[in-house]
Amino acid sequence: MTQAQLADKSGVPQTTISGIENDGKIPGYMNAWKLANALGIDMNEFLPREVKN
């Protein structure tokens, strides 16, 4: 899936997805939830260990 396709499916802007993927930015709670739902995975996959605890 491309970033553009994920953006369409999740409602998260492609620029935000690019920042997460390429720059290591940490998504906010809502964006992590939207991306996880679009990908069919657990939201915690997007959050680093420090944020989860």
N, CA, C and O atoms as a Maestro MAE file, in Angstrom:
{
 s_m_m2io_version
 :::
 2.0.0
}

f_m_ct {
 s_m_title
 :::
 protein
 m_atom[212] {
  # First column is atom index #
  i_m_mmod_type
  r_m_x_coord
  r_m_y_coord
  r_m_z_coord
  i_m_residue_number
  s_m_chain_name
  s_m_pdb_residue_name
  s_m_pdb_atom_name
  i_m_atomic_number
  :::
  1 25 0.849 -1.165 0.000 1 A "MET " " N  " 7
  2 3 0.000 0.000 0.000 1 A "MET " " CA " 6
  3 2 0.905 1.242 0.000 1 A "MET " " C  " 6
  4 15 1.885 1.309 0.743 1 A "MET " " O  " 8
  5 25 0.568 2.198 -0.826 2 A "THR " " N  " 7
  6 3 1.341 3.432 -0.876 2 A "THR " " CA " 6
  7 2 0.893 4.373 0.246 2 A "THR " " C  " 6
  8 15 -0.154 4.179 0.862 2 A "THR " " O  " 8
  9 25 1.703 5.383 0.488 3 A "GLN " " N  " 7
  10 3 1.317 6.386 1.485 3 A "GLN " " CA " 6
  11 2 0.013 7.070 1.082 3 A "GLN " " C  " 6
  12 15 -0.841 7.332 1.929 3 A "GLN " " O  " 8
  13 25 -0.140 7.357 -0.197 4 A "ALA " " N  " 7
  14 3 -1.362 8.002 -0.679 4 A "ALA " " CA " 6
  15 2 -2.578 7.108 -0.456 4 A "ALA " " C  " 6
  16 15 -3.637 7.588 -0.051 4 A "ALA " " O  " 8
  17 25 -2.432 5.824 -0.715 5 A "GLN " " N  " 7
  18 3 -3.543 4.893 -0.494 5 A "GLN " " CA " 6
  19 2 -3.889 4.797 0.987 5 A "GLN " " C  " 6
  20 15 -5.064 4.769 1.354 5 A "GLN " " O  " 8
  21 25 -2.863 4.748 1.837 6 A "LEU " " N  " 7
  22 3 -3.104 4.690 3.277 6 A "LEU " " CA " 6
  23 2 -3.760 5.978 3.760 6 A "LEU " " C  " 6
  24 15 -4.640 5.942 4.620 6 A "LEU " " O  " 8
  25 25 -3.344 7.096 3.221 7 A "ALA " " N  " 7
  26 3 -3.966 8.374 3.576 7 A "ALA " " CA " 6
  27 2 -5.444 8.368 3.223 7 A "ALA " " C  " 6
  28 15 -6.275 8.790 4.027 7 A "ALA " " O  " 8
  29 25 -5.780 7.894 2.034 8 A "ASP " " N  " 7
  30 3 -7.181 7.819 1.614 8 A "ASP " " CA " 6
  31 2 -7.984 6.889 2.519 8 A "ASP " " C  " 6
  32 15 -9.111 7.201 2.903 8 A "ASP " " O  " 8
  33 25 -7.400 5.762 2.849 9 A "LYS " " N  " 7
  34 3 -8.107 4.753 3.649 9 A "LYS " " CA " 6
  35 2 -8.259 5.176 5.112 9 A "LYS " " C  " 6
  36 15 -9.266 4.865 5.749 9 A "LYS " " O  " 8
  37 25 -7.258 5.885 5.641 10 A "SER " " N  " 7
  38 3 -7.250 6.214 7.067 10 A "SER " " CA " 6
  39 2 -7.777 7.602 7.389 10 A "SER " " C  " 6
  40 15 -8.271 7.848 8.490 10 A "SER " " O  " 8
  41 25 -7.671 8.508 6.425 11 A "GLY " " N  " 7
  42 3 -8.028 9.897 6.706 11 A "GLY " " CA " 6
  43 2 -6.884 10.690 7.326 11 A "GLY " " C  " 6
  44 15 -7.068 11.846 7.707 11 A "GLY " " O  " 8
  45 25 -5.712 10.082 7.429 12 A "VAL " " N  " 7
  46 3 -4.520 10.759 7.935 12 A "VAL " " CA " 6
  47 2 -3.796 11.365 6.736 12 A "VAL " " C  " 6
  48 15 -3.587 10.679 5.736 12 A "VAL " " O  " 8
  49 25 -3.409 12.645 6.819 13 A "PRO " " N  " 7
  50 3 -2.730 13.256 5.668 13 A "PRO " " CA " 6
  51 2 -1.464 12.500 5.263 13 A "PRO " " C  " 6
  52 15 -0.739 11.983 6.113 13 A "PRO " " O  " 8
  53 25 -1.211 12.444 3.967 14 A "GLN " " N  " 7
  54 3 -0.028 11.751 3.455 14 A "GLN " " CA " 6
  55 2 1.245 12.351 4.022 14 A "GLN " " C  " 6
  56 15 2.209 11.625 4.261 14 A "GLN " " O  " 8
  57 25 1.274 13.657 4.243 15 A "THR " " N  " 7
  58 3 2.475 14.290 4.807 15 A "THR " " CA " 6
  59 2 2.755 13.797 6.221 15 A "THR " " C  " 6
  60 15 3.913 13.673 6.621 15 A "THR " " O  " 8
  61 25 1.703 13.518 6.972 16 A "THR " " N  " 7
  62 3 1.862 12.974 8.323 16 A "THR " " CA " 6
  63 2 2.406 11.552 8.250 16 A "THR " " C  " 6
  64 15 3.306 11.186 9.006 16 A "THR " " O  " 8
  65 25 1.863 10.762 7.350 17 A "ILE " " N  " 7
  66 3 2.327 9.383 7.175 17 A "ILE " " CA " 6
  67 2 3.797 9.385 6.754 17 A "ILE " " C  " 6
  68 15 4.582 8.574 7.245 17 A "ILE " " O  " 8
  69 25 4.170 10.286 5.853 18 A "SER " " N  " 7
  70 3 5.556 10.389 5.418 18 A "SER " " CA " 6
  71 2 6.470 10.727 6.591 18 A "SER " " C  " 6
  72 15 7.553 10.156 6.721 18 A "SER " " O  " 8
  73 25 6.042 11.645 7.437 19 A "GLY " " N  " 7
  74 3 6.835 12.014 8.603 19 A "GLY " " CA " 6
  75 2 7.039 10.855 9.557 19 A "GLY " " C  " 6
  76 15 8.117 10.704 10.133 19 A "GLY " " O  " 8
  77 25 6.016 10.039 9.729 20 A "ILE " " N  " 7
  78 3 6.117 8.865 10.596 20 A "ILE " " CA " 6
  79 2 7.071 7.848 9.982 20 A "ILE " " C  " 6
  80 15 7.947 7.312 10.661 20 A "ILE " " O  " 8
  81 25 6.892 7.594 8.705 21 A "GLU " " N  " 7
  82 3 7.682 6.564 8.028 21 A "GLU " " CA " 6
  83 2 9.131 6.983 7.791 21 A "GLU " " C  " 6
  84 15 10.051 6.198 8.025 21 A "GLU " " O  " 8
  85 25 9.333 8.197 7.335 22 A "ASN " " N  " 7
  86 3 10.667 8.615 6.909 22 A "ASN " " CA " 6
  87 2 11.472 9.378 7.956 22 A "ASN " " C  " 6
  88 15 12.702 9.321 7.962 22 A "ASN " " O  " 8
  89 25 10.784 10.086 8.832 23 A "ASP " " N  " 7
  90 3 11.480 10.933 9.798 23 A "ASP " " CA " 6
  91 2 11.387 10.417 11.230 23 A "ASP " " C  " 6
  92 15 11.947 11.018 12.147 23 A "ASP " " O  " 8
  93 25 10.680 9.304 11.423 24 A "GLY " " N  " 7
  94 3 10.571 8.723 12.750 24 A "GLY " " CA " 6
  95 2 9.690 9.502 13.707 24 A "GLY " " C  " 6
  96 15 9.808 9.349 14.922 24 A "GLY " " O  " 8
  97 25 8.804 10.337 13.172 25 A "LYS " " N  " 7
  98 3 7.904 11.105 14.038 25 A "LYS " " CA " 6
  99 2 6.920 10.160 14.716 25 A "LYS " " C  " 6
  100 15 6.519 9.142 14.152 25 A "LYS " " O  " 8
  101 25 6.546 10.514 15.919 26 A "ILE " " N  " 7
  102 3 5.598 9.707 16.689 26 A "ILE " " CA " 6
  103 2 4.190 10.237 16.425 26 A "ILE " " C  " 6
  104 15 3.924 11.418 16.649 26 A "ILE " " O  " 8
  105 25 3.289 9.379 15.953 27 A "PRO " " N  " 7
  106 3 1.923 9.853 15.684 27 A "PRO " " CA " 6
  107 2 1.184 10.124 16.982 27 A "PRO " " C  " 6
  108 15 1.453 9.506 18.012 27 A "PRO " " O  " 8
  109 25 0.262 11.046 16.912 28 A "GLY " " N  " 7
  110 3 -0.627 11.276 18.042 28 A "GLY " " CA " 6
  111 2 -1.588 10.106 18.195 28 A "GLY " " C  " 6
  112 15 -1.699 9.251 17.317 28 A "GLY " " O  " 8
  113 25 -2.274 10.088 19.323 29 A "TYR " " N  " 7
  114 3 -3.186 8.985 19.631 29 A "TYR " " CA " 6
  115 2 -4.214 8.769 18.519 29 A "TYR " " C  " 6
  116 15 -4.417 7.639 18.073 29 A "TYR " " O  " 8
  117 25 -4.852 9.831 18.075 30 A "MET " " N  " 7
  118 3 -5.921 9.690 17.075 30 A "MET " " CA " 6
  119 2 -5.374 9.200 15.741 30 A "MET " " C  " 6
  120 15 -5.978 8.336 15.105 30 A "MET " " O  " 8
  121 25 -4.233 9.743 15.306 31 A "ASN " " N  " 7
  122 3 -3.659 9.272 14.043 31 A "ASN " " CA " 6
  123 2 -3.196 7.830 14.147 31 A "ASN " " C  " 6
  124 15 -3.353 7.061 13.198 31 A "ASN " " O  " 8
  125 25 -2.626 7.450 15.289 32 A "ALA " " N  " 7
  126 3 -2.222 6.051 15.477 32 A "ALA " " CA " 6
  127 2 -3.435 5.145 15.384 32 A "ALA " " C  " 6
  128 15 -3.368 4.075 14.779 32 A "ALA " " O  " 8
  129 25 -4.542 5.564 15.978 33 A "TRP " " N  " 7
  130 3 -5.782 4.775 15.950 33 A "TRP " " CA " 6
  131 2 -6.306 4.646 14.512 33 A "TRP " " C  " 6
  132 15 -6.690 3.559 14.079 33 A "TRP " " O  " 8
  133 25 -6.318 5.757 13.785 34 A "LYS " " N  " 7
  134 3 -6.808 5.737 12.405 34 A "LYS " " CA " 6
  135 2 -5.939 4.841 11.515 34 A "LYS " " C  " 6
  136 15 -6.452 4.054 10.719 34 A "LYS " " O  " 8
  137 25 -4.626 4.971 11.663 35 A "LEU " " N  " 7
  138 3 -3.716 4.167 10.844 35 A "LEU " " CA " 6
  139 2 -3.840 2.686 11.181 35 A "LEU " " C  " 6
  140 15 -3.870 1.839 10.288 35 A "LEU " " O  " 8
  141 25 -3.911 2.382 12.464 36 A "ALA " " N  " 7
  142 3 -4.051 0.984 12.878 36 A "ALA " " CA " 6
  143 2 -5.327 0.376 12.320 36 A "ALA " " C  " 6
  144 15 -5.313 -0.745 11.811 36 A "ALA " " O  " 8
  145 25 -6.427 1.108 12.411 37 A "ASN " " N  " 7
  146 3 -7.692 0.598 11.873 37 A "ASN " " CA " 6
  147 2 -7.603 0.376 10.365 37 A "ASN " " C  " 6
  148 15 -8.098 -0.628 9.852 37 A "ASN " " O  " 8
  149 25 -6.978 1.303 9.664 38 A "ALA " " N  " 7
  150 3 -6.845 1.165 8.209 38 A "ALA " " CA " 6
  151 2 -5.987 -0.038 7.835 38 A "ALA " " C  " 6
  152 15 -6.217 -0.678 6.808 38 A "ALA " " O  " 8
  153 25 -4.996 -0.343 8.674 39 A "LEU " " N  " 7
  154 3 -4.089 -1.462 8.391 39 A "LEU " " CA " 6
  155 2 -4.527 -2.772 9.045 39 A "LEU " " C  " 6
  156 15 -3.966 -3.828 8.754 39 A "LEU " " O  " 8
  157 25 -5.518 -2.710 9.917 40 A "GLY " " N  " 7
  158 3 -5.994 -3.912 10.591 40 A "GLY " " CA " 6
  159 2 -5.028 -4.444 11.641 40 A "GLY " " C  " 6
  160 15 -4.925 -5.655 11.840 40 A "GLY " " O  " 8
  161 25 -4.311 -3.530 12.320 41 A "ILE " " N  " 7
  162 3 -3.362 -3.948 13.353 41 A "ILE " " CA " 6
  163 2 -3.650 -3.213 14.659 41 A "ILE " " C  " 6
  164 15 -4.467 -2.293 14.699 41 A "ILE " " O  " 8
  165 25 -2.973 -3.628 15.719 42 A "ASP " " N  " 7
  166 3 -3.108 -2.992 17.024 42 A "ASP " " CA " 6
  167 2 -2.451 -1.618 17.005 42 A "ASP " " C  " 6
  168 15 -1.349 -1.461 16.478 42 A "ASP " " O  " 8
  169 25 -3.117 -0.635 17.572 43 A "MET " " N  " 7
  170 3 -2.619 0.731 17.594 43 A "MET " " CA " 6
  171 2 -1.245 0.832 18.259 43 A "MET " " C  " 6
  172 15 -0.457 1.701 17.888 43 A "MET " " O  " 8
  173 25 -0.944 -0.013 19.207 44 A "ASN " " N  " 7
  174 3 0.329 0.048 19.916 44 A "ASN " " CA " 6
  175 2 1.529 -0.207 19.006 44 A "ASN " " C  " 6
  176 15 2.662 0.090 19.384 44 A "ASN " " O  " 8
  177 25 1.295 -0.748 17.824 45 A "GLU " " N  " 7
  178 3 2.382 -0.945 16.858 45 A "GLU " " CA " 6
  179 2 2.994 0.387 16.424 45 A "GLU " " C  " 6
  180 15 4.142 0.426 15.983 45 A "GLU " " O  " 8
  181 25 2.234 1.476 16.546 46 A "PHE " " N  " 7
  182 3 2.706 2.784 16.127 46 A "PHE " " CA " 6
  183 2 3.381 3.565 17.243 46 A "PHE " " C  " 6
  184 15 4.030 4.578 16.984 46 A "PHE " " O  " 8
  185 25 3.236 3.111 18.471 47 A "LEU " " N  " 7
  186 3 3.737 3.882 19.598 47 A "LEU " " CA " 6
  187 2 5.009 3.283 20.163 47 A "LEU " " C  " 6
  188 15 5.061 2.079 20.416 47 A "LEU " " O  " 8
  189 25 6.037 4.097 20.368 48 A "PRO " " N  " 7
  190 3 7.259 3.572 20.967 48 A "PRO " " CA " 6
  191 2 7.016 3.151 22.407 48 A "PRO " " C  " 6
  192 15 6.056 3.595 23.038 48 A "PRO " " O  " 8
  193 25 7.873 2.308 22.914 49 A "ARG " " N  " 7
  194 3 7.709 1.763 24.255 49 A "ARG " " CA " 6
  195 2 7.559 2.847 25.314 49 A "ARG " " C  " 6
  196 15 6.765 2.681 26.239 49 A "ARG " " O  " 8
  197 25 8.302 3.962 25.209 50 A "GLU " " N  " 7
  198 3 8.231 5.019 26.205 50 A "GLU " " CA " 6
  199 2 6.832 5.618 26.280 50 A "GLU " " C  " 6
  200 15 6.383 6.002 27.360 50 A "GLU " " O  " 8
  201 25 6.135 5.704 25.143 51 A "VAL " " N  " 7
  202 3 4.809 6.287 25.110 51 A "VAL " " CA " 6
  203 2 3.772 5.302 25.634 51 A "VAL " " C  " 6
  204 15 2.798 5.710 26.267 51 A "VAL " " O  " 8
  205 25 3.968 4.021 25.379 52 A "LYS " " N  " 7
  206 3 3.019 2.994 25.810 52 A "LYS " " CA " 6
  207 2 2.965 2.885 27.316 52 A "LYS " " C  " 6
  208 15 1.889 2.677 27.876 52 A "LYS " " O  " 8
  209 25 4.101 3.018 27.990 53 A "ASN " " N  " 7
  210 3 4.152 2.819 29.447 53 A "ASN " " CA " 6
  211 2 3.765 4.036 30.213 53 A "ASN " " C  " 6
  212 15 3.762 4.015 31.444 53 A "ASN " " O  " 8
  :::
 }
 m_bond[211] {
  # First column is bond index #
  i_m_from
  i_m_to
  i_m_order
  :::
  1 1 2 1
  2 2 3 1
  3 3 4 2
  4 3 5 1
  5 5 6 1
  6 6 7 1
  7 7 8 2
  8 7 9 1
  9 9 10 1
  10 10 11 1
  11 11 12 2
  12 11 13 1
  13 13 14 1
  14 14 15 1
  15 15 16 2
  16 15 17 1
  17 17 18 1
  18 18 19 1
  19 19 20 2
  20 19 21 1
  21 21 22 1
  22 22 23 1
  23 23 24 2
  24 23 25 1
  25 25 26 1
  26 26 27 1
  27 27 28 2
  28 27 29 1
  29 29 30 1
  30 30 31 1
  31 31 32 2
  32 31 33 1
  33 33 34 1
  34 34 35 1
  35 35 36 2
  36 35 37 1
  37 37 38 1
  38 38 39 1
  39 39 40 2
  40 39 41 1
  41 41 42 1
  42 42 43 1
  43 43 44 2
  44 43 45 1
  45 45 46 1
  46 46 47 1
  47 47 48 2
  48 47 49 1
  49 49 50 1
  50 50 51 1
  51 51 52 2
  52 51 53 1
  53 53 54 1
  54 54 55 1
  55 55 56 2
  56 55 57 1
  57 57 58 1
  58 58 59 1
  59 59 60 2
  60 59 61 1
  61 61 62 1
  62 62 63 1
  63 63 64 2
  64 63 65 1
  65 65 66 1
  66 66 67 1
  67 67 68 2
  68 67 69 1
  69 69 70 1
  70 70 71 1
  71 71 72 2
  72 71 73 1
  73 73 74 1
  74 74 75 1
  75 75 76 2
  76 75 77 1
  77 77 78 1
  78 78 79 1
  79 79 80 2
  80 79 81 1
  81 81 82 1
  82 82 83 1
  83 83 84 2
  84 83 85 1
  85 85 86 1
  86 86 87 1
  87 87 88 2
  88 87 89 1
  89 89 90 1
  90 90 91 1
  91 91 92 2
  92 91 93 1
  93 93 94 1
  94 94 95 1
  95 95 96 2
  96 95 97 1
  97 97 98 1
  98 98 99 1
  99 99 100 2
  100 99 101 1
  101 101 102 1
  102 102 103 1
  103 103 104 2
  104 103 105 1
  105 105 106 1
  106 106 107 1
  107 107 108 2
  108 107 109 1
  109 109 110 1
  110 110 111 1
  111 111 112 2
  112 111 113 1
  113 113 114 1
  114 114 115 1
  115 115 116 2
  116 115 117 1
  117 117 118 1
  118 118 119 1
  119 119 120 2
  120 119 121 1
  121 121 122 1
  122 122 123 1
  123 123 124 2
  124 123 125 1
  125 125 126 1
  126 126 127 1
  127 127 128 2
  128 127 129 1
  129 129 130 1
  130 130 131 1
  131 131 132 2
  132 131 133 1
  133 133 134 1
  134 134 135 1
  135 135 136 2
  136 135 137 1
  137 137 138 1
  138 138 139 1
  139 139 140 2
  140 139 141 1
  141 141 142 1
  142 142 143 1
  143 143 144 2
  144 143 145 1
  145 145 146 1
  146 146 147 1
  147 147 148 2
  148 147 149 1
  149 149 150 1
  150 150 151 1
  151 151 152 2
  152 151 153 1
  153 153 154 1
  154 154 155 1
  155 155 156 2
  156 155 157 1
  157 157 158 1
  158 158 159 1
  159 159 160 2
  160 159 161 1
  161 161 162 1
  162 162 163 1
  163 163 164 2
  164 163 165 1
  165 165 166 1
  166 166 167 1
  167 167 168 2
  168 167 169 1
  169 169 170 1
  170 170 171 1
  171 171 172 2
  172 171 173 1
  173 173 174 1
  174 174 175 1
  175 175 176 2
  176 175 177 1
  177 177 178 1
  178 178 179 1
  179 179 180 2
  180 179 181 1
  181 181 182 1
  182 182 183 1
  183 183 184 2
  184 183 185 1
  185 185 186 1
  186 186 187 1
  187 187 188 2
  188 187 189 1
  189 189 190 1
  190 190 191 1
  191 191 192 2
  192 191 193 1
  193 193 194 1
  194 194 195 1
  195 195 196 2
  196 195 197 1
  197 197 198 1
  198 198 199 1
  199 199 200 2
  200 199 201 1
  201 201 202 1
  202 202 203 1
  203 203 204 2
  204 203 205 1
  205 205 206 1
  206 206 207 1
  207 207 208 2
  208 207 209 1
  209 209 210 1
  210 210 211 1
  211 211 212 2
  :::
 }
}
